[in-house]
C-alpha cells in the first residue's frame, strides 16, 4: 500500500469576507510518498520525514504536529 505524508505550515481560509462557503489552502506544502514494506522500510520513510522537519524548522518553536492516517 502506498503511503503519503503532507507536511505543511498553515491553513488559510481563502473565502471572501461575505462568503458563507469556506475554501482552505495549505501553505508551505512538502509531500513524501512511496511504497514501503515492512518495519525497516517504514522506519526509513519516517526518518526521511523527520530529517526534513528538523532541517527546515526550528523544532523548539513548533507549536503543534498533527499525524492522521487510517487503515482500509
N, CA, C and O of each residue as an XYZ file, in Angstrom:
288
protein
N       0.841     -1.168      0.000
C       0.000      0.000      0.000
C       0.896      1.245      0.000
O       1.859      1.331      0.763
N       0.568      2.185     -0.851
C       1.327      3.433     -0.923
C       1.013      4.302      0.292
O      -0.117      4.331      0.780
N       2.017      4.994      0.761
C       1.852      5.905      1.890
C       2.110      7.326      1.405
O       2.962      7.555      0.547
N       1.367      8.276      1.960
C       1.502      9.678      1.598
C       1.509     10.514      2.865
O       0.641     10.366      3.726
N       2.497     11.392      2.971
C       2.589     12.329      4.086
C       2.714     13.723      3.502
O       3.522     13.963      2.605
N       1.913     14.633      4.015
C       1.985     16.033      3.604
C       2.373     16.859      4.825
O       1.639     16.895      5.812
N       3.519     17.517      4.761
C       3.953     18.432      5.808
C       3.603     19.832      5.317
O       3.956     20.201      4.197
N       2.917     20.610      6.139
C       2.552     21.965      5.735
C       2.676     22.909      6.920
O       2.743     22.484      8.074
N       2.706     24.200      6.609
C       2.949     25.206      7.636
C       1.679     25.812      8.224
O       1.611     26.080      9.423
N       0.679     26.025      7.382
C      -0.520     26.692      7.880
C      -1.700     26.391      6.965
O      -1.528     25.921      5.840
N      -2.903     26.669      7.467
C      -4.129     26.549      6.693
C      -4.738     27.945      6.615
O      -4.980     28.587      7.636
N      -4.981     28.403      5.392
C      -5.528     29.741      5.188
C      -6.923     29.610      4.589
O      -7.136     28.858      3.638
N      -7.869     30.353      5.159
C      -9.225     30.398      4.618
C      -9.253     31.475      3.546
O      -9.089     32.659      3.842
N      -9.462     31.061      2.292
C      -9.442     31.993      1.177
C     -10.828     32.526      0.821
O     -10.978     33.212     -0.191
N     -11.823     32.231      1.617
C     -13.174     32.698      1.329
C     -13.238     34.213      1.479
O     -12.549     34.804      2.311
N     -14.065     34.810      0.672
C     -14.268     36.252      0.780
C     -15.005     36.567      2.072
O     -15.647     35.694      2.657
N     -14.916     37.781      2.503
C     -15.480     38.192      3.782
C     -16.974     37.895      3.910
O     -17.428     37.477      4.975
N     -17.735     38.103      2.851
C     -19.189     37.897      2.904
C     -19.617     36.501      2.463
O     -20.814     36.220      2.394
N     -18.682     35.640      2.170
C     -18.999     34.310      1.666
C     -19.413     33.378      2.810
O     -18.860     33.431      3.909
N     -20.391     32.530      2.523
C     -20.805     31.522      3.506
C     -19.997     30.239      3.366
O     -19.936     29.428      4.289
N     -19.380     30.064      2.207
C     -18.586     28.861      1.960
C     -17.113     29.163      2.221
O     -16.620     30.250      1.920
N     -16.439     28.198      2.776
C     -15.020     28.344      3.061
C     -14.208     27.560      2.040
O     -14.607     26.481      1.602
N     -13.082     28.111      1.675
C     -12.148     27.428      0.785
C     -10.776     27.540      1.439
O     -10.238     28.635      1.603
N     -10.229     26.406      1.802
C      -8.974     26.393      2.546
C      -7.802     26.034      1.637
O      -7.937     25.260      0.690
N      -6.658     26.616      1.952
C      -5.430     26.354      1.197
C      -4.303     26.082      2.192
O      -4.142     26.797      3.180
N      -3.533     25.039      1.911
C      -2.365     24.727      2.736
C      -1.172     25.518      2.216
O      -0.987     25.639      1.005
N      -0.368     26.052      3.118
C       0.826     26.788      2.711
C       2.077     26.008      3.095
O       2.072     25.234      4.052
N       3.133     26.220      2.344
C       4.414     25.583      2.635
C       4.358     24.069      2.564
O       4.922     23.392      3.423
N       3.688     23.526      1.557
C       3.493     22.073      1.460
C       4.759     21.363      0.981
O       5.510     21.876      0.152
N       4.969     20.174      1.529
C       6.025     19.278      1.077
C       5.494     17.857      1.239
O       5.057     17.473      2.324
N       5.533     17.079      0.161
C       4.958     15.731      0.163
C       6.049     14.659      0.198
O       7.131     14.815     -0.367
N       5.720     13.582      0.878
C       6.531     12.363      0.886
C       5.592     11.228      0.515
O       4.493     11.132      1.060
N       6.006     10.373     -0.399
C       5.149      9.242     -0.745
C       6.000      8.083     -1.245
O       7.148      8.258     -1.653
N       5.411      6.909     -1.200
C       6.095      5.729     -1.698
C       5.467      4.467     -1.148
O       4.580      4.510     -0.296
N       5.941      3.354     -1.649
C       5.508      2.049     -1.161
C       6.636      1.507     -0.296
O       7.747      1.277     -0.774
N       6.340      1.309      0.963
C       7.346      0.852      1.920
C       6.803     -0.376      2.628
O       5.772     -0.314      3.299
N       7.497     -1.484      2.475
C       7.046     -2.748      3.056
C       7.896     -3.086      4.263
O       9.122     -2.978      4.233
N       7.239     -3.489      5.301
C       7.943     -3.943      6.492
C       8.349     -2.805      7.408
O       8.337     -1.632      7.036
N       8.705     -3.192      8.606
C       9.050     -2.236      9.654
C      10.293     -1.432      9.286
O      10.316     -0.217      9.484
N      11.310     -2.073      8.763
C      12.569     -1.384      8.457
C      12.361     -0.291      7.406
O      12.867      0.820      7.566
N      11.629     -0.592      6.342
C      11.384      0.413      5.303
C      10.507      1.546      5.823
O      10.714      2.703      5.455
N       9.532      1.232      6.673
C       8.686      2.267      7.254
C       9.490      3.179      8.169
O       9.263      4.389      8.185
N      10.417      2.625      8.925
C      11.260      3.448      9.785
C      12.121      4.397      8.964
O      12.301      5.552      9.349
N      12.657      3.929      7.838
C      13.444      4.785      6.948
C      12.576      5.902      6.387
O      13.009      7.053      6.319
N      11.354      5.570      5.985
C      10.410      6.549      5.452
C      10.129      7.655      6.475
O      10.201      8.839      6.146
N       9.810      7.267      7.712
C       9.531      8.254      8.749
C      10.783      9.034      9.118
O      10.685     10.202      9.495
N      11.949      8.425      9.022
C      13.196      9.145      9.296
C      13.415     10.235      8.257
O      13.901     11.315      8.593
N      13.061      9.969      6.982
C      13.151     10.994      5.933
C      12.265     12.190      6.274
O      12.667     13.341      6.103
N      11.064     11.907      6.755
C      10.144     12.984      7.145
C      10.734     13.765      8.316
O      10.735     14.995      8.308
N      11.231     13.056      9.310
C      11.835     13.711     10.467
C      13.048     14.549     10.066
O      13.216     15.665     10.559
N      13.882     14.031      9.191
C      15.057     14.778      8.736
C      14.656     16.074      8.043
O      15.285     17.112      8.247
N      13.598     16.012      7.214
C      13.115     17.218      6.539
C      12.617     18.241      7.560
O      12.942     19.424      7.466
N      11.834     17.788      8.525
C      11.279     18.705      9.525
C      12.382     19.361     10.338
O      12.352     20.573     10.553
N      13.348     18.584     10.793
C      14.413     19.163     11.621
C      15.348     20.060     10.818
O      15.930     20.992     11.373
N      15.504     19.795      9.514
C      16.351     20.646      8.671
C      15.643     21.932      8.264
O      16.295     22.944      8.006
N      14.316     21.902      8.204
C      13.545     23.027      7.688
C      13.035     23.950      8.795
O      12.954     25.163      8.599
N      12.696     23.397      9.936
C      12.060     24.168     11.009
C      12.881     24.101     12.289
O      13.635     23.153     12.513
N      12.723     25.115     13.117
C      13.295     25.103     14.456
C      12.324     24.304     15.324
O      11.284     24.822     15.732
N      12.654     23.072     15.600
C      11.726     22.179     16.292
C      11.408     22.637     17.715
O      10.401     22.218     18.285
N      12.243     23.479     18.287
C      11.966     24.011     19.621
C      10.779     24.971     19.589
O      10.128     25.190     20.610
N      10.497     25.545     18.417
C       9.417     26.523     18.282
C       8.133     25.945     17.713
O       7.124     26.647     17.647
N       8.146     24.673     17.298
C       6.929     24.061     16.758
C       5.858     24.017     17.836
O       6.096     23.536     18.944
N       4.679     24.523     17.501
C       3.580     24.526     18.456
C       2.777     23.238     18.410
O       2.381     22.706     19.447
N       2.536     22.734     17.187
C       1.714     21.536     17.033
C       2.230     20.692     15.875
O       2.763     21.209     14.893
N       2.062     19.406     16.013
C       2.315     18.470     14.923
C       1.137     17.506     14.924
O       0.872     16.842     15.926
N       0.432     17.432     13.797
C      -0.694     16.531     13.656
C      -0.303     15.370     12.749
O       0.326     15.560     11.708
N      -0.680     14.187     13.155
C      -0.465     12.999     12.340
C      -1.818     12.317     12.177
O      -2.465     11.966     13.164
N      -2.241     12.133     10.942
C      -3.526     11.499     10.690
C      -3.309     10.348      9.713
O      -2.447     10.419      8.837
N      -4.066      9.329      9.866
C      -3.952      8.201      8.961
C      -5.070      7.219      9.225
O      -5.879      7.384     10.138
N      -5.088      6.212      8.415
C      -6.119      5.203      8.575
C      -5.735      3.923      7.869
O      -4.828      3.903      7.038
N      -6.406      2.898      8.195
C      -6.209      1.603      7.556
C      -7.472      1.250      6.792
O      -8.578      1.509      7.266
N      -7.315      0.655      5.601
C      -8.509      0.276      4.842
C      -9.275     -0.853      5.514
O     -10.306     -1.290      5.002
